[in-house]
Amino acid sequence: MYVIRHALLNLGKNKGRNILLGVIIFAVITAAFVTLAIFNTTGIVIQETRYTLGRMVRVAPRQIVYGEASVSFEQFLSFAESEYVHEADIRESRTSINGIEAIYYLKQPEMLTNFEAELRSRGLPDTYSVVSEELSFENVTGNLENLHNLSLTFLVIVLILGAFIMVLLSAISIRERKYEVGVLRAMGMKKKKVALGLWIEIITITCICFALGMGAGTMLSQPISDVIMTGQADSINVNISVNAITVMGILGISILLASITGFISVSWINKCEPIKILTERN
């Protein structure tokens, strides 16, 4: 209990250093939250779009071939009765070669081959194509995939840079607190308890930054995503959402940051000798 109380009191005594450390952790957590939220959301949208386009099958003539029988509106309607079709959208269209636009939504994307074979057996001419809209996937999600990859790259940069800064600040902090550690060790406190006290301090700071970073990240994720996508020729609207995966990912990053600092503290404490520290101070 004394270790916990001492650690919490130290947070108030070393305000300047702890505020600086907190600002760094907050910035890293917020940036990581934003990039991870964008990365996870865009990944889900890309998967859902691929699945949706894979189910969409367009049946249309490749070109007008005179002398070839065209498929009537009624025939297109009958194709919708296939066991592979979940629903269909068949309408008259001025932009279509034959004046009819026929799109079938399969129950599963992998049913395309069987569906085409059934249509051929039911009289669909070879001049008509049976094509999945998945072929247009890259055109539809090109910019979205760029955002997905960009967010991953930025996340890696944030973590590497954040870890480097944390290591640097931790090393500086430990050097400044040598005498304090020496006094505690000279009073008989074991290395494990001293290390535990330092670890409680960084965990407390990290928990506060985690809560603040989650709030800031939630507010910033959507605006930042909108800014990045502004002017892009992408028809997909990306609504950034925070799911359990994102929260757990940020929690893991927070624990990683605290562990890095704690590891450095424990490593230094295990090497230091209280008599040497006090002697150097005197």
N, C-alpha and C positions, 0 to 999 in steps of 0.2 A: 504493500500500500504506500509505503514511503517513496518507493521508486516512482510510482505513478504521480504522486503529489509533487515530488521534486521536478519531474519532467514537465508537468503542466505549469509550475511556477517559472521554470526556465523560459517558457514561451513568452511570458510577459517581460522577463528581464532582458532578453535579447531581441527586442522588437525590430530593430533595423534589419538585422540579419534574417530573421524569420519572415519579415514582410517581403524582402527581396526574394527569398527562397519560395515563398508562397506565390509571388507574382509570376515567377518562372514556371512553377508547376501548374498554376492556373492557365497560363498562356498555352502551355503544351497540351493540357487536357482539353481546353476549348478547341484548339486547332485540330487535335486528334478526333474530337467528337464530331466536328463539322465534316471533316474528310471521311470519317468512318460512316457517318450517317448517309452522306452522298454516295459513297461506294456501295454500301449495302442496298440502298433504295434503287439505285440505277441497275445494280445486278439483278434485283427482283424484277424490275420493269423489263429488262432485256430478256430474261427467261420467259416471262409471261407473254411478251410480244412475239418471241420466237414460236412459242407454243400456239398462240392464236393464229399467226400467219401460216403455221404448218397445217392447221386444220382448215384454212380457207382454200378452196379449190375453185379455180375459174375455168369454165368450159366455154370455149369460143372458137370460131373458125380462124385458121391461120391467115387465110386470105380468101378473096372471092374466087371461086372456081366455077366457071360456067359449065353447065351440064351436070353438075353434081347436085344431088338432092340436099336441101338445107334441113336443119332440125327445127321442127315447129315448136311453138310456145308450149303446146300440150305435152310434147315429148320431154321438154326440159322439166316440166312439172312432174312427169312420171319418174324421172331420174331421182327426184327428191324422196321417193318412196323406198330408196335403197336402205338396206339394213345398216349400211356404213354411215349414213347421213343423219346428223343430229337436227339440223335445220337448213333451210335454203332461202336465198334471196334472188328471186327471178322477176325481172321487170323489163319493160320496153326502154330502149336507150338509143338516142340518136347518134351517140359516139361509137356504138358497137357496129362492127361490119355487117352483121345480119339483123341489126335492129333490136337485139335481145341481149340483155346482160344476165348471165346465170352464174351465181356464186353459191357453192355448197360448203357447209361447215361439217366436216367429218367428226365422228366421235373421238377419234384419235388420229394424230398426224400420220402414223405408220400404216393407216388403212388406204393410203392413196393408190398404191399399186392394185390392190383388190378392187377398189372402186372404179378405176379406169378399165380394168378387165371386164367388169360387169357392164359398164356403159358400152364398150365395144361389142360385147355379145348381144346387147339390146339394140344394135343398129347405129351407134354413133360412128359417123364416117371418119376415116383417117385424116381427112382434111381439118378436123376439129382437134384442138389441143386440150389436154386435161392437165393443168399446171397449178402447182401449189404456190400460194403467195409468199412462201418462205424464200423464194428466189429474190424477192425484193427486200429481204430482211436488212441487208447492208445499207440500202438506200434509205430505209426508214429509221434505222437505229445508229447510223454512222456517227453522228455527233454525240449521241447518248453514250456510245462505247468510248468515245474520246474522253468524255467527262468521267466515265467509270475508271479508265486507265489513269487519267490525270489525278484523280482523287487518291488512288493507290500510291502513285509516285510521291505525291505530296505528303501522304501519311508516313511513308518510310523516311522521308527527309526530316519530318517533324520529330519522329522518334529518335533518329540518330543524333540530330542536333540537340534535342532535349536531354538525351542521355549524356552527351558530352558536357553540356552546361551543368547538369546535376553533379557529375563527377568533379568538375572543377570547383563548384561552390562547396561541395561536401569536403573536399580536401582543404580549402581555405578555412572553412568553419571549424574543422577539427584542429587545425594548427592554432587557431585563435583560442580554443578551449582546452589547450594542453594543461594549463595550471589547474583548472577546475577538475579535470579528470584525475590529475595527480593528487589533489587534495582528497577526493573521494576514495581513491585507491589507498592512500595513506591512512585514512580513517577505518580501513578494513573492509570497504565495499568490494565485493568480488567483481571480476571482469564482466561476468555475464549480466550482473545487475546494472553496471555502468552502461554496457551496450544496450540493455533493455530500455534504460531511461532515454538514451539518444534515439532509439528506434521508436519509442512512444511519441517523442516530440515530432519526428518526421511523419509518422502515421497520422497524428492529429492534424498537422498542417495539410497533409494530402487529402484527408477526408473532407476538410473544409473546402479545399480547392476543387475536389471532386463534385461536391454539391453545387458550388458556384459555377464550375465549368459546364456541368450538365444544363443548368439554366441558360447560361450564355450561349452554349452550343445549340440548344433547341431554338432560340430566337434567331440565330445567325445562319443556320443551315439552309433554310428556304431562300432568304434574300441572296445569299452568296451563290446558290445554285442558279437562281433566276438571272443574276448578273452574268454568270459564265455562259448561260444558254442564250442570252440576248443577242439577236441578230443571226442566230444559227437557223439553217433551213431544216429544222427538225419538227415534225408534226406531233411528236409525243410530248405530252405535258407531264413533267416530273414533279410530283408532290412528295417532298422529302418527309419521311416519317421516322419516328424513333421506335425501334422494336427491341425485344429482349436481347437480340444478338448484339446490337449497338451498345446497349447499356453494359452487357457483360464484357464486351470488348474494351470499353472505356475503363471499367473496373479493373480489368487485367492490366491495362496500361498504367493506371494509378498505382497498383500494387508493384508493378515493375519499377516505376520511378522511386517508390519508397524503398524497395529492396536494394536498388543500386546505391542509394545514400546509406542505408543501413549496413550494407556489405562493406563499404569503405570505412565506416565508423568502427565496426567490429574488427576489421583487419588492423586498423591502426591501434586500437585499444589492446589487442593481443600482443602487439610488439612493444608497447611502451612500458617503462618501469617507473613507478611513482617517485623513487628516490632521485633518479636522474632528472625527472621533470622538475621537481622542487629545487634541486641543486642549480639547474640552468636558470630558473626564475630568480634565485637569490644572486 
